[in-house]
Amino acid sequence: MTTAETHTAPAPHSRPGPGDARSPLWTGPFTLYFTARAVSLLGDAMMPVAAALAVGALYGVSGAGLVLGTWTGTFVVLVLFGGVLTDRIGARRMMVAADLVRVLTQGVLAAAFFAGRPPFWLLVTMAAVAGAAVAMFLPGVNGMVPLVAADPQRANATLKVADALAHLLGPALAGLLIALTGAGAVYAIDSGTFLLSALCLALVRPAPADAGRTARTGGPLRHELRQGWREFRARTWMWAVILVWMVFGVLLFGPLVPLGSALVADRLGPNAYGLAVSFLGAGTVLGGLVALRLRPARPLAAGTAAMVLYTVLPLCVAVGAGLPVLLAGHVLGGAALAFWSVMWATSVQTHTPPAVLNRVSAYELAGSVSGISLGQLLAGPAAALAAPDHLLLVSAGACLAGCAVLFATPAVRGLPRTPPAGPTAAG
């Protein structure tokens, strides 16, 4: 029997349990946490546009790519250590510290842009520091939700809606600010969002019964990384999903944006692609709202069924569909991915012992992000070897095949909405 299989289910909350209709969502702790995440997500959504427009205008496409790649690479390298430190120190403390670091990095860049032309080394250095801060921040996001909400699924769905709205508003706001005032204002606002996020998180006070759920760990770092890996590996449903998601990253999510944007812009113009991205965000809001209402007995099976519909998105781009069909495909794709995301996050939070949740989350983050990064890197060379529309047909096929693998995996298909009351089997 594996380590994870010997864990009993987490002790029930003193509040009404998950799925209890009497459980209030908008308690003080959740309201503070929601505010922190909402403003931080808005700032995050502005940054890719700022980097593409501001850094690209100064140092070209390769310069912007290097800055973004530095951010992503630093995150992937350090996120596992972020999971260990979060389990040692506590999610809330680590998230506050990471936010304060990003207040500094974005504030420095704001000052540099206001002063004139920032040196390239400063842009790369701040990107690396910010990526390290995100690696310390994100492992705690999963761990915090059960501490501030008695109903994780409703909380995750509400946060997903906020995420979608941020990605609808953030890019447009960033573009407008750069046009009117320059990049300095975007970075200054981003710094402010992290300051507000840190303040809200510092004020969060989980219920006493919940506060004890984050066990402080000790011992060598290598030992804790191994323990996190054992807990991750012991859950067949978890590593099976991440393996599929790594393939999705390489063949689906990674190449979809660079290839899809080029195809849509060439056929229908750049405004059409911007409109499609907005409809994708609208679909994400829709998916989050559906996840607020539906409570499937087998959440990952229901999420996989939704992901089958995501196939429509790369397919409608690949076949050169007209604008109405293209927009409908993006709405459907956004809704499908949002619904899956809520089912997945809730499953991870409710089926993983709290003492190792942050480390386990770090492993699933590392796997998911590394696949997307590789897919983005390979999109250009692949497009030189095959037509982009043919590559997106491969993406659509990969989506269907990956969903078939998930359906065929009993541990994924059969995972219940909540753990059994007694000792749980990790697989």
N, C-alpha and C positions, 0 to 999 in steps of 0.2 A: 504493500500500500504506500502511496506517495505521501509526501509531507502535506500537500494541500488536502488530501482526502481525509486526513485525521482531524481537520478543523470542524468545529461545530458552527452552525449558523450564528451570525452576530446576535447579541442580546437585543430583544425588542426595545424600541424607543419607549420612553415614558409617555410620549404623545401617541395619538391614534396611529396605527400602522399604515404602511403603504396600501393604497387602494381604498382606505376608509374614507367615505365621502365626507365625514365630519372633519377630516384633517385640514386645517387652514393652510393655504399656501403662503399668503402674504404676511407671514410673521415678521417681527423686527429683524432677526438674523437673515432671513431670505431676502427681504427688501433691500438690506444693505448689500448683500452679496450680488443680487441682481443689478443694483445700481453700479457696483464696481465693475461687473463684467460688461454691462451695456456700454458704459462710457469708454472702457478699454477697447472693446471690440470696434467701436466707431473710430477710435484713433488708429487701430491696426488696419482697418479697411482703407484708410486714407494713405497709408504708407507706400503700397506698391505703385500707386499713381504718382506720388511725389518722387519716388526713386526713378521711375521710368521717364517722367517729364523733366524733373530738375537735374538729376544726375546725368541722365542721357543727353540733355542739352549741353552740358559742360564737357562730358567725357565720352560721349557716344554710347552706342548700344552695348559694346563690350564692357565699357566702364560700369554701366548700370547693371549688366549681368554679373559682373564680378562682385559688386556691392551686395546684390541680392543673394548670390551664391555663397558669399562669405557668411551672411546671416544664417542661411539654411545649413551650411556645413558645420558651423559652430554648434548649432542646435542639435544636430544629429549626433555629433561626437560627445556632447556633454549631457544629453537628456537622461541617460541611465544613472549618472552620478546625481542628477537632480532628483531622481526618484528616491535614491538612498538618503540624501540629505533631507528631503521632505519628510520621510518616515522618521528620521532622527529628531528633527527640529520641530516638525509640525507644519501642516499645509499652510495655515493662515500666516504664520511668521515668515515662511519662505516666500509666499506670494507678496506680502508687504515689502520685504527686502528687494525682491526682483522688480517690483513696481518703482521703488525709489531709485534703483540703478537706471531704469529706463527714463525716469524724470531727468536724470543727469545726462544720459546720452542724447536724448532728443533735445534737451535744452542747449547742450553744446552745439549741436548741429543747427538749431534755430539761430543762435548767435552768430555762427559762422556764415550762414546764408544771408543774414541781415547785414553782416560786415562786408560781403562781397562774394568772391569765388572761393569756396572751401577747398583746401588742398585734398588731393585724392587719398593720401594716406590717412587723413582724418576721417573721411567717409568710410573707408574700409575698417579702420580701428573701431569706430563707433558701431558699425554693423556687427563686428565680432563680439563686442561687449554686450550689445543688445540681444544678439542670438544666444549668448551664454545666459543672460537674464531670463529669456523665454524658456530655456531649458530647465531653469530652476523653478519657473512659475507654473508651467503647464501640467507637470505630474500631479500637482495638488488640486487641480480643477475638479477631477473626478472625486477625489477624497473629500472635498469640501461640501459637495452637494448633499450627501446623506447627513451631514452635520447641521445643515441649515434648513432642511426640508424633510418633513415626515413622509412625503410622497415623491420619491425621486423621479418617477416618470413625468409627472406634471411639471416638476421643476426643470427637468431637461428639455421638455417641449417648449416651455416658456423661454428658456435661455436660447433655444434654437431659433425661435421667432425673433428675438432680439438680435441674434447674430445675422439673420437674414436681412433685417431692416438696416443694420449697420452697413452691410455690404451693398444695399441699395443706395443709401445716402452718402456713405463715405467717399467713394470714388468721385461722384459728382461734386461734392463739397470740396474735395482736394483740387480737382481741376479748376473749379471756379476761383478758389483762393489763390492758386498759382497764377492764374490769368490776371487777377485784380491786384494782388499784393506781393506775389513771389513765394518761393518755397519756404522762406523763414517762418511765415505765419502758419503753414501746415505743421511744421515741426514743433512750433511753440504750442499749438493747440494739442498736438499729440502728447507733448510733455505734460500739459495740464490734465489730460484725461488720465494719465498714469498717477498723477498726484491725487486726484479725486478718488481713483480706484484704491490707492494705498490707504487713504483716510477711511473710506467705507469698510475695507477689510479689517483695518485696525480696530474698528468699532464693533465688529461682529463678535458676539458672545454666544457660542453654542450652549444649548441646555446642558446642565451638569451631567446628565446621563450620557449625552453624546460626547462631551469633552473627553471622557475617559476612553473613547474608542480609538484614539490615535496613540498607540503605544510608542513610547520612546525606545529606540533601538540603540544598540551599541556594538562594540566589537570592530574587527578590521573591515575596511571598506570592501575588500575582495570577498569576504564572507557574506556580507549583506547583498552584494551583487549576485552571488551564486544563489542565495536564498530566494531573491526575487526571480531569478531565472527558473529555479525549481518550481516555484509557485505558478509562474506563467506556463511552463512546459507541462505541468500536471493537469492543466485544464484543456482537454482536447478541443472543446468548442472554441476556446480563445485562440490557441495557436493555429487551428485550422482556418479561422476567419482571417487572421493576420497574414498567413501564407497566401490566401486568395487575394487579400488586399494589396500585398506587395506586387503580385502579378497585375492587379488592376492599376496600381501606380505606374508600372512600366508600360503597359499596353493601352490603358484607358485614360486615367486621370492625368498622367504626366503629359502625353502628347496632345490631349484634347484641346487645350487652350491655344498653344502655338499653331497647330495645324488647323483647328476650327476657325480661329480668328482670321487666318490668311485666306482660307477658302470662302468664308462668308464675305469678308471685305472685298475680295476680288470679284465676286458675283453680284453682290447687292450693295456694296459700299460700306465704309467704316461705321456710318451711323446705324446701319442694320445690325452690325455686330454689337454695338453698344446697347441697342434696344433688346437684342437677344439676351445679353447679360442681365439687363433689368428684369426681363421676364423669368430668367432663371432664379433671381432673387425673390420674385413674387411667388414662384412655385415653392421655394424653400419656406416662405411664410405659410403657405397653404399646407405643406407637409407637417410643419410644426403644430399647426392648429388641429390637424387630423390626429396627430399623436397625443394631443391633449384629451381627445375624446375616446379613442379606441384603446382598449386594454386587452390585447390578445393573450391567450393562455400560453402560447409559444412565441415569445417576442422575436427571437431571431428567425424563426420560420416565417413569421409575418413580414419582418424586415427584408428577408431574402425575396419574398414574393413581390414586394415593392420594388426592389432593385432590378427585377426583371424588366420593369417598365423604363428603367434608366437607359436601356438599350436604344430606345427611340431617339435619344439625344444625339449620340454620334451617328446614328443611321440617317437621320434627316439631314445632317450636314453632309454626309458622304454622298447621298444620292442627289444633292442639289435641290432640295425641296424649296418651294416658294416661301415668301416671308410669313404668311399666316401659319403654315405647317411648321416652319422653323421655330416660330415663337411658341406654338403649342407644344412642340417637342421639348423646348427649354423649360416651360412650366412643369411638364410632366417629370422631366429629369430632376428638377430642383425639388419637387414634392417627394419623389421616390427617395432621393438621397437624404433629405431631412428626416423622413420617417424612419429610415434605417438608422440614422445617427442617434435618434432618441432611443430606439430599441436597444442598440448596442451599448450606449453609455449607461442606460439603466441596468442592463444585464451585468456589465462589469461591476457596477457599484453594489449591486445586491448579491452577487455570487462570489465576491472576493473578500477575504477577511480584512477588516479595517487596518490591521497592523501592517499589512503588506500591500495595501491597495495602491499607494503612490508608486512603489517600485514596479508593480505589475503594469500600471498605467504607463510608466516610462518605457517599458519594453514594447508595449503595443504602439506607442507613439513613434518610437525609433523605427520599428518595422514599417509602419504606414508611410512616414515621411521619406524614408530612404528610397522606397519604391517610386514615389512621385518624383523625387529629385532625379533618379536615374532615368525615368521616362522623359523628363524635360530635357536632360542632357542628350538623350539619344534621338529626340524628335527631329533635330536638324539633319544629322547624318542619315537617318532613315528616309527623310523626305528627298534626299539626293539620290536614293536608290530606287524609290517607288513613289508613285503618285500619291499625294496627300489624301485624296478621296479613297484610294484603295487601302491606305493605312487605317483610316477611320472605319472602314468596313471590318478590318481586323479587330479594331477596338470594340465594335458592336458585338462581334462574335465572341471576343474574350469576356464581355459582360455576361452574355448568355451562358457560356461555358462555366464561368466562375460561380454563377448562381446555381447551376446544375450540380456542381461539386458541393456547394453548401447544403443544398437539399438532400444530397446523397450521404451526407455525414450525419449519423444518428445523434451525436453529441450536440451538433448545432440545431438540427431539426427538432429535437426533443427537449431542448432546454426550457424548463418552466419559467413562468414569470417571476416567481419568488422561490427561494431555496426551500427544501423540505425542512420541517421543524427539527428533525434530528440531525445526526452527523451527515454531511453532504459528500457525495462523490464528486470529485473534481472533474472527471471526464464528462 
